[in-house]
Amino acid sequence: MKSPLERSDLERFLDLLPDEPAELVRKDKNFKALGLDAADYTTRNQVIGVLLEHPELMQRPVVIRGERAVIARPSEKVEALL
């Protein structure tokens, strides 16, 4: 959060993640408090845009190993990556 990600970082995450782009966005109380609608953030460009504007909405942690990555929630996903 102290060093926000750049567009190129988010693009790399989306390239490596097997999930749909929308999975990288947290749809929590902050998302709702901002008045956002999940249906508006499904494409790669929409996800990158919302995360550049609101980096706190990014699912964390993202673990990268080589040319693969996972959103490590639940933590068992990391085991599959390793």
C-alpha positions in Angstrom: 0.0 0.0 0.0 2.9 2.3 0.6 4.2 1.7 -2.9 1.2 1.3 -5.2 1.5 -1.1 -8.1 1.9 0.2 -11.6 -0.1 -0.8 -14.6 2.7 -3.1 -15.8 2.6 -4.9 -12.4 -1.1 -5.5 -12.6 -0.8 -6.7 -16.2 1.8 -9.2 -15.2 -0.3 -10.5 -12.3 -3.2 -11.0 -14.7 -1.0 -12.7 -17.2 0.2 -15.2 -14.6 -3.0 -15.9 -12.7 -5.3 -18.7 -14.0 -8.4 -16.9 -12.6 -10.7 -14.5 -14.3 -9.5 -10.8 -14.0 -12.4 -10.0 -11.7 -11.0 -12.4 -9.1 -8.2 -10.0 -8.3 -10.7 -7.4 -7.0 -12.0 -7.7 -3.4 -15.7 -7.2 -3.3 -15.8 -6.3 0.4 -17.3 -3.5 2.5 -14.9 -1.0 1.0 -15.9 -2.0 -2.5 -19.6 -1.5 -1.5 -18.8 1.8 0.4 -17.3 3.2 -2.8 -20.6 2.5 -4.6 -19.0 0.1 -7.1 -20.8 -2.6 -8.9 -19.0 -5.9 -9.5 -20.6 -6.2 -13.0 -18.6 -3.1 -14.0 -15.3 -4.7 -13.2 -15.0 -8.0 -15.2 -12.6 -7.2 -18.0 -8.9 -7.0 -17.7 -8.9 -3.2 -18.4 -11.7 -2.5 -16.0 -9.9 -4.5 -13.3 -6.6 -2.7 -13.9 -8.4 0.7 -13.8 -10.2 0.1 -10.5 -7.1 -1.3 -8.9 -5.0 1.7 -10.0 -7.6 4.0 -8.5 -8.3 1.9 -5.4 -5.3 -0.3 -4.7 -6.8 -1.4 -1.4 -9.3 -3.5 -3.3 -6.7 -5.9 -4.6 -6.9 -9.5 -3.4 -3.8 -10.2 -1.4 -1.4 -11.9 -1.2 -0.5 -12.8 -4.8 2.3 -15.4 -4.8 4.4 -15.8 -8.0 6.6 -18.7 -8.8 8.2 -18.7 -12.2 5.6 -18.1 -14.8 2.6 -19.0 -12.5 0.8 -17.2 -9.8 -2.1 -17.6 -7.4 -4.2 -15.5 -5.1 -3.2 -17.1 -1.9 -6.6 -17.2 -0.3 -7.1 -19.7 1.0 -3.5 -20.5 1.8 -3.8 -24.0 0.4 -3.6 -22.5 -3.1 0.1 -21.7 -2.4 0.8 -25.4 -1.7 -0.5 -26.3 -5.2 1.7 -23.6 -6.7 4.8 -24.9 -4.9 
